[in-house]
Amino acid sequence: MSVENNTDAPASGSDREDIQPDKGEDVGFTWLDKAIVWLGKRLSLVFAAIVVVSFYEIVRRYVFDSPTLWVHETVTFAGATLFVIGGLYALATDRHVRIVLIYDAVSHRAQRWLRVGHHLLGLAFCGMLLFASWSMATEAVLAPWGGWRLETSGSAWNPPFPALLKVVILVAVAVMTLQFLLHLIRDLRGKGDK
């Protein structure tokens, strides 16, 4: 029984640096991805804090008939921030949406070129998002006359969470743009193809 040496087939052993990490492992691809994964794993604990704070509000509201002003907006801001950062984490760990019916059916070389196309489309999308998020963030932190003013929620507590979230979105889109660029460079160099 003979086995053909197919250059597009996955190689085994240590002579090939896999482009994809093991399926059960979240490690990232580049130095930026690794930093995002490290931060994301620590920030995931904030979801537990959100549950505890929400439970606190439920007890205050329904047991002691003494609702708080700050819990709802704080939990909403924290959750929204985590979901924005979750997009960075998904890209860093290659857990984003992909049509696997096509992707898994093609060779490693074709997968690399599909990723290149994905990165180019991602960069174009991030360029548009950067423009929009820059506009939103500047309007949220600057008054029309140019002075420093944070947009607030308008509630009785009135925290500046809308402005802070818009700045978080701007920073996240800038980081995602850099992620796409680093992934594009990696795939254009053909790392992982042997």
PyMOL commands that set and color helices and strands:
alter all, ss='L'
color gray80, all
select helices_A, chain A and resi 31-43+45-62+71-92+100-103+108-141+161-188
alter helices_A, ss='H'
color red, helices_A
deselect
rebuild
show_as cartoon
